[in-house]
């Protein structure tokens, strides 16, 4: 994948861990995201928030990391929330039929017409 690089920044609070994802999340960015998520979950926060407002692209490798995060959150007793999913990412969630896994925070897109 060429285009914007992937970056993740973390804001840690006592009860909440927020990760801001920026750019394009593909195979090259998965290790960075996994490491940031591992740091967050090691703190056992009540809530982990993934801010996707600046995430312009996500492929199946990135989607897999997000699903792993959902499973980890469930295992450690944290709530995982997604905020600000843009059209491409929201469509990927819908196509994979996982948009409801992240609750009501992922926008529902109308079906694409050809």
C-alpha positions in Angstrom: 0.0 0.0 0.0 1.4 3.4 -0.9 0.1 6.6 0.4 -0.1 8.1 3.9 2.0 6.3 6.6 0.3 4.9 9.6 0.8 6.5 13.1 -0.8 5.8 16.4 -0.7 8.1 19.4 -1.8 7.1 22.9 -3.3 9.1 25.7 -3.4 7.2 29.0 -5.7 8.2 31.8 -6.6 6.3 35.0 -9.7 4.6 33.6 -9.5 5.3 29.9 -6.9 4.7 27.3 -7.4 6.5 24.0 -5.6 5.7 20.8 -5.7 8.0 17.8 -5.1 6.2 14.5 -3.8 8.3 11.6 -3.1 7.5 8.0 -3.4 4.1 6.4 -3.6 0.9 8.5 -2.3 -2.0 6.5 0.1 -4.9 7.2 3.0 -2.4 7.7 1.2 -0.7 10.5 -0.1 -3.7 12.4 2.9 -4.2 14.7 2.8 -0.6 15.8 -0.9 -0.8 16.6 -0.6 -4.2 18.4 2.2 -2.7 20.6 0.1 0.3 21.5 -2.9 -1.8 22.2 -0.8 -4.2 24.4 0.4 -1.2 26.4 -3.2 0.0 26.9 -4.6 -3.4 27.9 -1.7 -4.1 30.3 -3.0 -1.1 32.4 -6.5 -2.8 32.6 -8.5 0.4 31.8 -12.2 0.4 32.1 -12.4 1.7 28.5 -10.2 1.8 25.4 -11.2 4.3 22.8 -10.0 4.0 19.2 -10.3 7.4 17.5 -10.5 6.7 13.8 -11.3 10.2 12.6 -7.9 10.5 10.8 -7.7 6.8 9.6 -8.1 7.1 5.9 -7.7 3.4 5.0 -7.8 0.0 6.7 -7.3 -3.4 5.0 -7.9 -6.9 6.3 -4.6 -7.0 8.2 -5.7 -3.9 10.1 -9.2 -5.2 10.6 -7.7 -8.4 12.1 -5.8 -6.3 14.7 -9.0 -4.4 15.6 -10.9 -7.7 16.0 -8.1 -9.0 18.2 -8.4 -5.8 20.3 -12.1 -6.5 20.7 -11.4 -10.0 21.9 -8.7 -8.8 24.3 -11.0 -6.1 25.7 -13.6 -8.7 26.4 -11.1 -11.0 28.1 -9.6 -8.3 30.4 -13.0 -6.7 31.2 -12.5 -3.4 29.3 -14.9 -1.7 27.0 -13.6 -1.1 23.4 -15.2 1.9 21.6 -14.6 3.1 18.1 -15.1 6.8 17.3 -15.2 8.7 14.0 -14.9 5.8 11.5 -14.7 7.4 8.1 -16.5 6.1 5.0 -13.9 3.5 3.8 -13.4 2.1 7.3 -17.1 2.1 8.0 -17.7 0.3 4.7 -15.1 -2.3 5.6 -16.8 -2.9 8.9 -20.1 -3.3 7.2 -18.8 -5.7 4.5 -17.2 -7.8 7.1 -20.5 -7.7 9.1 -18.7 -6.5 12.2 -20.0 -2.9 12.4 -22.3 -3.9 15.3 -19.4 -5.4 17.2 -18.3 -1.9 18.1 -21.7 -0.8 19.2 -23.5 2.2 17.9 -20.3 4.2 17.4 -19.7 3.1 13.8 -21.8 4.9 11.3 -24.2 2.8 9.3 -23.8 3.4 5.6 -26.5 2.9 3.0 -26.0 0.0 0.6 -23.8 0.9 -2.3 -25.5 1.0 -5.7 -23.9 0.2 -9.0 
